[in-house]
Amino acid sequence: MPTIDDFTRPKELIPPLIDDMGRSIREWVDDRYMPIRRKIDEDWAEHKLVRPLLKEIMVDFGLNRTVWPVDVGGLDISSLGVTGVGTVRIFEELGRADSGFAVACACSLWPAIPITQLPHRNMELCNEFGPRYCGDELYMGCYAMTEPESGADIENIGRMHGRTIRTTAKRSGQEWVINGHKQWPTNSGKVADLFCVLCITDEGKDEEGLRLIYVPADAKGVSVGPAYHKAGMAADMSTDIYFDDVHVPLRYNAQPVEWTVKCFNEIVTMGNLGTAAFSLGVLKNTYEIIKKYTSERVVAGKPLKEHSMNAVILAELAIAIEAASTYSYTVAHMVDAPDVYGPPWSQEIVAKTRACSMFVSDMAVNHTGRVMELMGSYGYTREGDIEKHWRDSKMLQLWLGGKQLDLMEVARYFYECETL
Ligand SMILES: Cc1cc2nc3c(=O)[nH]c(=O)nc-3n(C[C@H](O)[C@H](O)[C@H](O)COP(=O)(O)OP(=O)(O)OC[C@H]3O[C@@H](n4cnc5c(N)ncnc54)[C@H](O)[C@@H]3O)c2cc1C
């Protein structure tokens, strides 16, 4: 009997260690997450249920350790050259459970990218933050980029050059002094222990002035607002973050100026792969739900799936999963093979991962909606489980500058647009 594991996944690209992690996460999801998934939607403001689950997966299972060097307690999958494929394999499993929970887990690791990834690893900061991430207590990260003015303008760095960023970092002796206001970041609120903050300095014009600076959440002058009540993604807390004369050491700057924009783009690339993976997980759980439902629900004397007009919708979902899976793993593999395809911060890789993320998230949005039609009113209830994916997956299209920025980056690369 075909299951979600019978959709095409290029097995030769996935090392046994990563595949085993994927399988273990599936077991954890089915045992620990699925039984309370519906309750998570009510937990958006407090995270009383979410926090212990984060501890189980980030600390006890060890997801927080995956990217850090072995010397500081990590697993260092970067040195194995499987960061991209590992991202898709692991996060499709978490996305199958809940794309909001998946993004909370993934974004804890986002701030680690500038200092853990090769070839720009910053061992001084790995030594400082790695042991906290790899310890026995829950330690969460947050990448704070978006501001009250257009978030897309910040992500559109190639054209806007960071000119709209209002969060400033000024040198004062051996410290940065940070002032500003960020909005929306995953794991904001009381969730994050460490912020990686995109700031503008007066150290150079446009990109030359940008810095990625680490700010511990308990630093004096950091405050956060209450959780936003979003349509979905309850397991991902989003709030305002305020920086009011926050002092941090100069060494908390992730990278020298020549690496800042490269790291920014690498973060975008990994965010795109994550989005594709979460969306793939949504599609696979959608398959599970609708396969069961259309096998059991009888209409006009036979199961729903035996009606040809419904079988068309089911087949198109299966084709979407086939395409989404092969596409996501192929692009992830390209990210893992910089010698062949170029570095993860290149315009080509950013464009190709944006294209993949947009394609797979569009599939998730389209197919959760179509499948809901097959379930009738039951599909519109919490108990039907599909409406959660339908609500959550809309967000998969909207972050990282939204579809318009995805499309622009793709057009810019493939058509060499100069003014777009
Ligand atoms: C659940 C969730 C998680 C998030 N996680 C994070 C996070 O971890 N870190 C973080 O920093 N932020 C995060 N965000 C913020 C998110 O990335 C931004 O909201 C998003 O990038 C869009 O910014 P905006 O909402 O300000 O929209 P705007 O920038 O105001 O964009 C509005 C519209 O304009 C379109 N657009 C953009 N550029 C152009 C253009 N040049 N021409 C025409 N149209 C254009 C956009 O696609 C969009 O449709 C998160 C948001 C949510 C809801």
The ligand as an SDF file (V2000), in Angstrom:
LIG
                    3D

 53 58  0  0  0  0  0  0  0  0999 V2000
    4.9560   33.8050   10.5040 C   0  0  0  0  0  0  0  0  0  0  0  0
    5.9790   34.8430   10.1020 C   0  0  0  0  0  0  0  0  0  0  0  0
    7.3380   34.5830   10.2910 C   0  0  0  0  0  0  0  0  0  0  0  0
    8.2790   35.5490    9.9460 C   0  0  0  0  0  0  0  0  0  0  0  0
    9.5950   35.3130   10.2500 N   0  0  0  0  0  0  0  0  0  0  0  0
   10.4960   36.3120   10.1120 C   0  0  0  0  0  0  0  0  0  0  0  0
   11.8400   36.1550   10.5900 C   0  0  0  0  0  0  0  0  0  0  0  0
   12.2080   35.1100   11.1200 O   0  0  0  0  0  0  0  0  0  0  0  0
   12.6750   37.2160   10.5000 N   0  0  0  0  0  0  0  0  0  0  0  0
   12.2950   38.4150    9.9420 C   0  0  0  0  0  0  0  0  0  0  0  0
   13.0870   39.3280    9.9020 O   0  0  0  0  0  0  0  0  0  0  0  0
   11.0270   38.5820    9.4520 N   0  0  0  0  0  0  0  0  0  0  0  0
   10.1310   37.5600    9.5360 C   0  0  0  0  0  0  0  0  0  0  0  0
    8.8440   37.7250    9.0850 N   0  0  0  0  0  0  0  0  0  0  0  0
    8.4830   38.9290    8.3450 C   0  0  0  0  0  0  0  0  0  0  0  0
    8.3280   38.6600    6.8470 C   0  0  0  0  0  0  0  0  0  0  0  0
    9.5010   38.1570    6.2790 O   0  0  0  0  0  0  0  0  0  0  0  0
    7.8700   39.9700    6.1710 C   0  0  0  0  0  0  0  0  0  0  0  0
    6.6010   40.3030    6.7030 O   0  0  0  0  0  0  0  0  0  0  0  0
    7.7830   39.8310    4.6980 C   0  0  0  0  0  0  0  0  0  0  0  0
    9.0710   39.7530    4.1560 O   0  0  0  0  0  0  0  0  0  0  0  0
    7.0420   40.9570    3.9720 C   0  0  0  0  0  0  0  0  0  0  0  0
    7.3030   42.1960    4.5430 O   0  0  0  0  0  0  0  0  0  0  0  0
    6.0750   43.1820    4.8550 P   0  0  0  0  0  0  0  0  0  0  0  0
    5.0720   42.3870    5.6110 O   0  0  0  0  0  0  0  0  0  0  0  0
    6.6260   44.4070    5.4730 O   0  0  0  0  0  0  0  0  0  0  0  0
    5.4500   43.4810    3.4300 O   0  0  0  0  0  0  0  0  0  0  0  0
    5.8610   44.6680    2.4290 P   0  0  0  0  0  0  0  0  0  0  0  0
    7.3400   44.7860    2.3700 O   0  0  0  0  0  0  0  0  0  0  0  0
    5.0920   45.8760    2.8030 O   0  0  0  0  0  0  0  0  0  0  0  0
    5.3530   44.0990    1.0520 O   0  0  0  0  0  0  0  0  0  0  0  0
    3.9950   44.2480    0.6300 C   0  0  0  0  0  0  0  0  0  0  0  0
    3.8080   43.6040   -0.7240 C   0  0  0  0  0  0  0  0  0  0  0  0
    4.6800   44.1940   -1.6690 O   0  0  0  0  0  0  0  0  0  0  0  0
    5.3110   43.1870   -2.4450 C   0  0  0  0  0  0  0  0  0  0  0  0
    6.5800   43.7140   -2.9500 N   0  0  0  0  0  0  0  0  0  0  0  0
    7.7740   43.6800   -2.3660 C   0  0  0  0  0  0  0  0  0  0  0  0
    8.6910   44.3070   -3.0990 N   0  0  0  0  0  0  0  0  0  0  0  0
    8.0600   44.7560   -4.2100 C   0  0  0  0  0  0  0  0  0  0  0  0
    8.4630   45.4630   -5.3760 C   0  0  0  0  0  0  0  0  0  0  0  0
    9.7340   45.8570   -5.5140 N   0  0  0  0  0  0  0  0  0  0  0  0
    7.5440   45.7410   -6.3190 N   0  0  0  0  0  0  0  0  0  0  0  0
    6.2530   45.3460   -6.1630 C   0  0  0  0  0  0  0  0  0  0  0  0
    5.8060   44.6750   -5.0760 N   0  0  0  0  0  0  0  0  0  0  0  0
    6.6950   44.3830   -4.1170 C   0  0  0  0  0  0  0  0  0  0  0  0
    5.4640   42.0400   -1.4660 C   0  0  0  0  0  0  0  0  0  0  0  0
    5.6590   40.7860   -2.1250 O   0  0  0  0  0  0  0  0  0  0  0  0
    4.1250   42.1130   -0.7480 C   0  0  0  0  0  0  0  0  0  0  0  0
    3.1560   41.4440   -1.5120 O   0  0  0  0  0  0  0  0  0  0  0  0
    7.8840   36.7780    9.3850 C   0  0  0  0  0  0  0  0  0  0  0  0
    6.5220   37.0170    9.1690 C   0  0  0  0  0  0  0  0  0  0  0  0
    5.5750   36.0830    9.5660 C   0  0  0  0  0  0  0  0  0  0  0  0
    4.1170   36.4140    9.4080 C   0  0  0  0  0  0  0  0  0  0  0  0
  1  2  1  0
  2  3  1  0
  2 52  2  0
  3  4  2  0
  4  5  1  0
  4 50  1  0
  5  6  2  0
  6  7  1  0
  6 13  1  0
  7  8  2  0
  7  9  1  0
  9 10  1  0
 10 11  2  0
 10 12  1  0
 12 13  2  0
 13 14  1  0
 14 15  1  0
 14 50  1  0
 15 16  1  0
 16 17  1  0
 16 18  1  0
 18 19  1  0
 18 20  1  0
 20 21  1  0
 20 22  1  0
 22 23  1  0
 23 24  1  0
 24 25  2  0
 24 26  1  0
 24 27  1  0
 27 28  1  0
 28 29  2  0
 28 30  1  0
 28 31  1  0
 31 32  1  0
 32 33  1  0
 33 34  1  0
 33 48  1  0
 34 35  1  0
 35 36  1  0
 35 46  1  0
 36 37  1  0
 36 45  1  0
 37 38  2  0
 38 39  1  0
 39 40  1  0
 39 45  2  0
 40 41  1  0
 40 42  2  0
 42 43  1  0
 43 44  2  0
 44 45  1  0
 46 47  1  0
 46 48  1  0
 48 49  1  0
 50 51  2  0
 51 52  1  0
 52 53  1  0
M  END
$$$$
